[in-house]
């Protein structure tokens, strides 16, 4: 068995510097970003909202001003997520929901999607 020691001579992980540790994380981070996509943009979110509208119809009892506010709130909430993550969440809701989803449902699916990729990629 190979005894790995850190720079102080103590048993360690075999990573002797912070940059080595950072480099070891980059491949899994890169794979995570490949699977989740770059952060969603406003035009991309508009595409996802259009998909929901096409399937479920316009959110009931909302004025145009309320729809604009709704879109802005969705953008603020979903901005940290990658486009692929949001797309998978919307696709799942289209397949499984009867009505226009609440933002909280989309967020829950986005979080679950990212958690699943983190677990899968280690």
WOZI-V54302 format. One record per pair of residues at least 4 apart in sequence whose ideal C-beta (glycine too) atoms are under 8 Angstrom apart, sorted by the first residue. I is the first residue (numbers start at 1). J is the second residue. Records with the same first field share a line. If there is no record, write none. Layout:
I->J  J
//
This chain:
3->11
4->11  12  13  14
5->9  10  11  12
6->10  11  12  13  15  16
7->16  17
12->16
15->20  21  24
16->20
17->21
18->22
19->23
20->24
21->25
22->26
25->29
26->30
27->31
28->32  121  122
29->33
30->34
31->35  121
32->36  114  117  118  121
33->37  38  82
35->82  84  117  121
36->81  82  84  85  113  114  117
37->82  83  84  85  87
38->82  83
39->79  80  81  82  83
40->44  45  48  78  79  81  82  83  86
41->45  83
42->46  75
43->47
44->48  83  86
45->49  71  74  75  78  86
46->50  71
47->51
48->52  86  87  90
49->53  71  74
50->54
51->55  90  94
52->56  90  93  94  100  101
53->57  58
55->94
56->97  99  100
57->100
58->62  67
59->67  70  100
60->100
62->66  67  70
63->67
64->68
65->69
66->70
67->71
68->72
69->73
70->74
71->75
72->76
73->77  103
74->78  103  106
75->79
77->103  106  107
78->86  106  107  110
81->85  86  110  114
82->86  114
83->87
84->88
85->89  110  113  114
86->90  106  110
87->91
88->92  109  113
89->93  106  109  110  113
90->94  106
91->95
92->96  109
93->97  101  105  106  109
97->101  105
101->105  106
102->106
103->107
104->108
105->109
106->110
107->111
108->112
109->113
110->114
111->115
112->116
113->117
114->118
115->119
116->120
117->121
//
